[in-house]
C-alpha cells in the first residue's frame, strides 16, 4: 500500500515491517496499515526483533504523539508510562529519543481525557502510578528532559481554578483562573478532559514529590535545572500538607538547607530554598522541620546565608529574605537541641544585636550599613526576640554578660531624646521606630533581667526603670504614636511593659534589688501613679487594669516581709496612703468580676495587698480597722465568687491577731441584718455540701464515726508515702473550714449575735472541728496500716482503739448537744403556738360579749316589755350600786384582754399561766345608768 494513501486515512495507522522493494530508499520504511495502539507500540519497543530499530521507533512514536496532541487517555496511561521508561533508558545512548520524551511531557501538561464519567475513579491508581513514573524521569541526565518535566509539573497548578501560595506573599489567597478551551477533533467528540484539580489530588498520593526532592543531588552541574526544581518544590510544598509530609519523610528540610548556598548568579536558589522551608514550617510538622534544621551542618549553612545577605543586601527583596532567614533561625532556637551556640552563630550575631546602641570596633560592624527602614526595624526586633528564646541556655546567659546585652537593652528603654537632641544626632531610628524598639526591649528585659540580676544591678536597671516611669506620667505629644489607644502622647504601653519588668524583677525575691527600689522611693511613686490612674475612671480597659493589678502585686512583694516598709516615713513608704488605696479598691466591690477586662485580677491583687502591706503592722492595721476595712472585707466576702473566699478569709484571720478586730467582726451587719458569725456558718454549710459531708435533716451529725469526712475522702482508699501529706492533711488547705474554725477561735463561740437554731447546730460542729480532724488523721493512719499489712505492737494498737473510741464519743456528745438544741427549739415553738391560741380565744370571747351587748340594745329599743324589764333592772342596779359604794357587795368581774403569760413545769396548755385584764361589768352598768338618769 502506498504510504501517501496511508497518511490520508482518518484513523491513524500502525506500521509494521514489510518486504522491501528493490531500488527503493533503504532508509524509508515499507509499512502495512494496521490500527495504531499503545499496546502494539509497546510491543514494538520491547520485542527483541524490533528493539533496535531506532528510526522506526521514532517514526511510530511521533505518530502516536501526533494522535494524542489534545491529551492522553486515562486508559492508556499505564502503557504510556512504560513507553516513557523505555525511551528514558535509550536517551543515554541515543539522544534522538530526547525530543520524543520532551514532546510526551509537553502533552502531559494538558488534562487527561476520559471516555466515561466513571473513568476518573476507575483509573485513579493508574494515574497515580503514571505521575510517580514522571518523577523517575529526573534520572535522565539531559537538561531538556528535566526542564520539560519540571515545567509539566508546574503546569498542573495552572490548569486548576487557583494557584498555590506565592513565595513573596504567603497570605495571598488562591485566585480563580479560567480553564483554557480545548479543541477536539472529529474523532474525539466523545472525549472530555478530567475535572480541574484531579491530577493535583492524585499527585499528593504519588511519589513524584519524593522523587523530585531526591533528584536534587543530581543537579550540581545544572544550576538552571536546579532553580527550576526549587520553584517546583516550592509550588508542591505550598499547595498541600501531604506534600510537605512527603518532603519531610525523606529529610527534605535538611537537604534544602544544606544546598541553599550553592553558587548562583541569579540569587534564586537562596530565595526559593527559604520559601520551601517556610512552607514546610507553615504546612508541615514544625517540630520535625526544626529537628532537621538543628543539625550542625544546617545551622552553619543558615548562618552563612544570613551573614551573606546581612552584609551584601540593600534592595527590599534581599532585606526581606534576610529577615526570613532570621525568623527561621528563631524557630530553630525554640528547639532545645539547636546548635546555635556550638556553631558560633549566636556568638557572631551578638555584635549586631548590640549595634548601634553600643560602639564596636569589630570589622563586621564597620562594613554594616543600616538604612533604618522598616526591614531593618524588623531585623532588630527579631534579634531581640532571639535573645528571649536563647535565654533558657545557661551558656547563652554567660554570652549575654560578655556582650553587655543588658547595657544595650537599657539604652533602648531610655526615654527618647528631645527634639533638639534628635536634630543634632546622626541618622537614627524615627520616633515611631524607637517606640517599637523600646517596647520590644522592655519585653525582652522582662525575661532576661531576672536571669542576670547582677548585670541588671551593675547597669543600674532600677534607676532606668524609675526614670522611665516618671517620663510615662508626663505628656509628650511627639511620642506614643505607634501603640497608643487613640490619643497622641499616650504612653500607656510603655508604662505597662515597665511595670511588668518591675514585677518580674521584684518577684525574684532578691533582697538587694527590692531594697534598692525602696531606697529610691518606689513605693510612694507607685502609689502616686496608681491613684493618678484611678482619678480617670473612664479609662478602665484591659491595659489599665493590668497596670493597676501589677502595681499592687509589686507593693505586696516589697512590703510583705519588712514591717518597716509598711509604716509611712517621710512620705516614702506604704503607710496611711497605701491603706487608703486598698480601701478605695475594696469599696469598688466585685460587680465587674466577670467583665473579662481584668477586674477579677484587680480584686485578688487588692486583697493580697491588704494581706501583705497592712497585716502585720499594728499602725496600719488600726488605721485599716478605723476606716471600716473589716466591714469592706466582709461585704466583699458576700458578693464575690467562691474562688475568692479563701484569700479573704485568710486575710481576716491574720487581722484577728489584732485584739481590736474581733469587736468589728461581731458588730458587723449586712444590708438585711445578717451578722458575721451567721455568714461564716453559712459558708461552712456550703463548703460541706460541696465536699459531700453527710448531715441529717436538722443539719447535725449523721455518722458519728465520720463526723466531718467528705465523700471524696471516703472513696479514696490509698496508702500515701511517709514524705507526702495524706488526704486528711491536704483537705485542710483545700477548703475553707479550717479558716472559718480559726476565725471563730479568735472571736469566740459564746454570745454570738444573730444566730438561729440551725446556726447553733452548725456551730456545735465548728467548735469541735479540731478534735474531729485529729481523730480523722488517726483513723487514716489506722486504715493505711491495714492497707500496708502492718500490725502495730499491742500498746500502740490499744492506743489507736482508745483514740477511735474517744473520737466517736466526742461525736456522740456533739449529736446529743444538737438534739438538745433542736428539742429546746421545738419547745419554744410549742409555747409560741399555745400563746397564739390563747390570744385567739380571748379575741373570740370579746367578740361574743360585744355581740350580746348589741342584741340587748336592739331588743330594748324594739320591745316595750323588754324596756320595762330593763327599767326595773335599772332601779335594782341603782340600789345595788349604793350597796357597792358602801362595800357591802363584792365586785363581779369578767374576763377581758390577756396581758402576760408565765410558763410552769406542766406540759402543753396546762404549763402556761395567763394573766388577763379584769373589768367590773356591774360597776360599768351602774355608771351608765347614772349618766342616763342625769340626762
Secondary structure, DSSP 8 states (H G I E B T S, - for coil): --HHHHHTSSS-EEEEE----TTS-TTS--EEEEE--HHHHHHHHH-TTTTT-HHHHHHHHHHHHHHTTT--BGGGHHHHHHHHHHHHHHHTT-TTHHHHHHHHHHHTTS--EESSTTHHHHTHHHHHHHHHHHHHGGG---HHHHHHHHHHHHHHHHTSS----BTTBTT--------------GGGTT-EE--TTHHHHHHTTSSHHHHHHHGGGG-TT-HHHHHHHHHHHHHHHHH-HHHHHHHHHTTHHHHHHHTTTS--SSSHHHHHHHHHHHHHHHHS-HHHHHHHHTSHHHHHHHHHHHHHHHHH--SHHHHHHHHHHHHHHHHHHTSTT--TTTTTHHHHHHHHHTTTTS----HHHHT-----SHHHHHHHHHHHHHHHHHTTSHHHHHHHHHTTHHHHHHHHTS----HHHHHHS-S---HHHHHHHHHHHHHHHHHHTTT-HHHHHHTTHHHHHHHHHHHHHS--TTS--SS-SSSTT--HHHHHHHHHHHHHHHTT--HHHHHHHHHTTHHHHHHHHHHHHHT-TT--SHHHHHHHHHHHHHHHHHHTT-GGGGS-STT-SSHHHHHHHHHHHHHTTTTTTTSSSSHHHHHHHHHHHIIIIITT-HHHHHHHHHTTHHHHHHHHHHHS-GGGHHHHHHHHHHHTTSTTHHHHHHH-B-TTS-BHHHHHHHHHHHHHHHHT--B-TTS-BS-TTSSS--HHHHH------TTS--HHHHHHHHSSHHHHHHHHHHH-SSS-TT--HHHHHHHHHHHTHHHHHHHHHHHHHHHHHHHTT----HHHHHHHHHHHHHHHHHHHHHHHHHHHHHHHHHHHHHHHHHHHHHHHHHHHHHHHHHHHHHHHHHHHHH-HHHHHHHHHHHHHHHHHHHHHHTT-S---EEEEEEEEEEE-SSSGGGGEEEEEEEEEHHHHHHHHHHHHHH-
